[in-house]
Amino acid sequence: LEIFLPPINGLTIYMVGDVATIPDPDAPLVVRLHDESYDAELFGSHASTGRLWLVYGIEECVRAAQAGGCGLIVYARQEGNALGEVAKFLVHNARAKSQQGSDVRQREEETERVTGA
């Protein structure tokens, strides 16, 4: 039995288009720096906007490539808020069950309540 586990932390760079155009100041260049959002990107969670931003970055990279330039996605294999997966799922679950909606203040309060951070 072989199991592939992607590296934890570290970077992966995805290149779309002709990378030889990167030094050309007249060629379009799009760069998206993206922290992994495991719950949104793998499970489609709506509690995080990570997947939406990644898709947007990919679309913009493709546009740059189609216009004769290049697009780069610098994908950091780390959660942006460094909570860890279990704590992040607990926070998202608590927010989903909340009757108060979901705004920035509430997200911060739920994070502090669940994780102490």
N, C-alpha and C positions, 0 to 999 in steps of 0.2 A: 504494500500500500504506500503510495507516494502522495504527499500533501504539499501543495505550494502555498506558502504564506507570504504575502507581500511584505517588504521591509517596513519596519516601524520607524517612524521618523525618516529623515532623508528626503531627497527631492527626485522627481521625475520631470523631465522637460519634454513636452510634446510640441513638435514643430509642424506647422501647416504652411505649405507653399515653398517657395524657393529661398532657402536660408542665405544664399549668396547675395540676396538683395538687402540684407540687414544693414550693411554699412552705407547703402545708398540713401542719402537724405531725401530724395524725391520719391522713393518707393514707400508705400504704406507699411507700417509696422504696428502690430497690436501685441501687447504683452498683458497676460492675466496672471497675477500672483494669487494662488488659491490654496487655502488650507483645507485639507480633507474634511468633509462633512459626512462621515460614515453612515449615519442614520438616514440622512436625506438622499445621498447618492446611491446607496445600496438598497435601502428599504423604502425609499420614497416618502419619508416622513415630511409632513407639512409644518412641523414645529421648527424647522430650520430652513433658512433660505439658501443654504450652500449649493444645493442642486441647481436652483434657478440661476445663481451667479455663474456656476460652471458652464451651464448650457449657453448662457449669454456670452461668456468669454469664447467658447468654441465657435459660436455663430459669427462673432466679430473677427476671429482669426480667419475663418473661411472667407469672409468678405474681403479682408486684406489680401489674402492669397489670390482670390479671383480678380482683384484689381492690380495684380502684378507684384504684390509684396509678400509679406510673411507674417504669420501669427505664431506666438509662443504661449503655451500654457505652462507655467512653472507651478507644479503640483507638489505641495508640501504634505508629506504623509504624517500629519499631526492634526489633532483636533484644534481648531482655532482658539477655543476657550480653555483647553488643557484640563478639562474636568475628568476625562476618562469616560469610557463608554457606559459603564454601569451607572455612574452618577448622572450622566447626561440623559440616559433613558428614564431614570427616576424623576429628574426635573421635568422632562417633557411630559411624562405621565401625569405628574401633579398639575402641570399647567393645563393639560387637556381636560382634567376633571374639574378644574376651577370654574365657578359660575361667573367670574368677574371679567371674562375676556382675556386678552393677552396683549399687554403693552410692555414697554421696556422696563418700567419700574416693577411690574408684577413678575417679569422674567427674572430680574435681579433678586427680588425677594424670595422667589421659589428656589432659585439656585442657592442662596444663602441658607434657607431653611433646610434644604435636603443635604447639602454638602458641608455647610459650616464655612464655606469660602465666600 
